[in-house]
Amino acid sequence: MQKNLRITEIFYSLQGETRTAGLPTVFVRLTGCPLRCQYCDTAYAFSGGELMSLEAILERVAGYKPRYVCVTGGEPLAQPNCIDLLERLCDGGYEVSLETSGALDVSAVDPRVSKVVDLKTPGSAEVARNRYENLNFLTVNDQVKFVICSREDYDWAVSKLIQYRLQERAGEVLFSPSYQQVDVRALADWIVTDNLPVRLQMQLHKIFWNDEPGH
């Protein structure tokens, strides 16, 4: 039986964040998301999209001859066939990452995939959706991200970093300022003052392309 996914867009650009920031990457953006974070910059992916077979998606990706592929959304895991897509991409020899809200079960994700799990802060308006059981499935290949909307969010994120010993569970812990909500220099100062084992990340796509779709 043919497996399909609803796709908002597939495009080739520079990775804007995570440990592969700045590297040319193919993005496969799946349609649909059960969350409504107040800072969401991909609301256009909530609905619509094009139904594509796994084979058609893989063919499109291969056409770019990439080294890196990022499966994103929306929330990719809201579509069950995402699991098969991730496995097939890994089988294709790509370095694959998955950007997920962390609200859905990640246990079935291929271990070759670098899971980028976004723990939702109180300022996101979706903190109640965090599925903390997912932290048990993290490896050094994975990354945990916090989008910081305020000093209160920062303090909350630090408490979770300590409570769940995230620097030991994941390969990277990322603190990202919510665009136009937190001053990046202030966030940098907080991280340095507290000597945190985290990486401050900027979203390069917002700096270079003002977060236009297709970049």
N, C-alpha and C positions, 0 to 999 in steps of 0.2 A: 504494500500500500504506500502510495506516494505521501511523503511528509512535507507539509507546507508551513511557512511562517509569514506573518504579516509584517512587511518591511516599510519603514518610513523613508529611508534613504541609505544608499551605499556610496561612500565617497573616499577619496584619498587626500590626506592632508598631513600636517604635523600633529603629533600627539601633544595636547595642550597641558596635560598634567600627569600625575603618577610618576613612577620611577623611570619610565621611558619618555618623559617629556622632551620635546624637540626632535624626536625621531619620526621619519615618514611612516605613516600607519594607514591601513584601510579601516574605516569605521563602518560597521554594520549596525544601523540603528533600528531596533525592533519597535513596533507600534504598541501602545497601550501601557498604562501604569495605574495601579490601585492607590497610589499615594498622591497627595497634593501639597508638596512642600511649598512654603510661601515664596521661596527664592527661585523656584524652578525656571530654568532657561530653555526647556525643551517641551513646552506645553503643546507645540505643534505636533508632537509625536503621540499625544493622548489618543488620537483617533485617526481614521483614514488609512493611509498606507496602501501597499500593493501586496497581494497574496503571491508568494513566490515559493517554488519548490526548493528543497535543499540543493539539488543539483544546479539550479539556476543561480542560486546565491553563490555557491562555490565557484561556478564558472565566472561570475562577475568579479569576485575577489581575485581569482587567479589572473584575470586580465591585467591587473595592476602590477603583478609580479612583486608583491610586498614581502618583507620579512616579518612585519608586525601586523596583527589584526586585533582590533578592539570591538567586542560585541557590547553594545550599549542600548539605551532606550530614551524615554520610557523606562520601564522595568523589564529587562529581557526575560527574566525567569517567570514572568506572568504567562508566557507562552511555553507550554511543556516541551515542544520540539526544539527549544533553545538548547537543551541538554545534548541532543543529537548533533545540532549544528556545531557546538563547541568541540565535541569529540571528532567530528569530521575535519574541522579546521586544524586541530592538533595533528591528526593523521596526515594532513597535507604538508606538514613540516613547518608551519608558521609558529611564531611566538604569539600566543593568544592571551588576551586579557578580557575579563568580564567586569563591567561596571554594574554593580547591583546595590540596591537600597539597603540590603540586609534584612528586609522585612519578610522575605520568602526563603524557604529552605534551600541551602546551598550544598547539602550533603551529597547530592548526586552529580555535582559538577566534576568533570574530569580533573584529576590531580595535576595534570600538565598545564592547566589553565591558571594564570595568576588572577585570583579573585580580588577585586578592589571593592571592599565592603564599606559602605557609607553608613556609619553609625549616626543616626539622626539626633541632632542636638535639640534642646527645648525650643530654641529660636526657629527651628525648621517648621514648627507646628505639627510635626509627625513623630515626635519622640516616643509616643506610645506604641508605634509600630515596630520598634526595634525587636528583633528576634535574637536574643542573646545566646541561644543554643548554637547559633551559627559560629560563634567564636571557638567552639570546640573543634571545628573542622578547618581552622586556619593552619597554614604551614609557613615556612620561611619563604615560600614562593608567592605568598599572598600579601595584600596591603590593606590597612584599615585607614579610612578617611573620616575626618571631622570637618564639616563646614561651619565655621565660627561666625555667628551673627552678632555677638556682644561679649563683653567681659564675663558676663554670667555664663554664656556658652563655653567660653574658654575654661573657666573654673570647673564646669561640669565635665568637659572633655578630659581635663587633667585627672579628675576623680575616677573616671572610667579607665583611663590609661593605667592608673595605679591599681584599681580594684581588680581588673582582669589581666594585669601584667601583659599588656598588649605588645610591648617591645620584645617579649620573649616568645609570643605566639606567632607573630607575623614578621615578615622581612622588613616591612616599612610601616611606620605610622605617620600619616600626613595630616597637617593642619592647614586648612585653606580658608582665607578670609572670604566671607560672603560678599559678593561684588557690590560695592558702594554702600555697604553696611558697617564694615569694620576697616579701620585704617591699617594697611598692611605693615606700616612701620611700627605701629603700636603692638600688633600681634608679634612681630619679630622681637620687639623689646621684651614682651612677656615671656616668650620662649627662652630667650637668652638669660633673662633674670632668673628663671626657674630651672635653667640648665636641663631642659627636657630632651629625652632621646627621640625627638620627632623631627620630621622634615617640613619646613615651611614651603608651601607650593603656591605659585601664582598660576592662573589660568591663561596660558599663552594665547589661546584662541580669542579671548576677550581683548587682549592687548593688540594683537595683530589685525583681527578681522571684525572686532566689535560683536563677536559671537553670532555672526550671520550663519544661517543654515548652509550646510555643505562645506563648512570649515571646522 
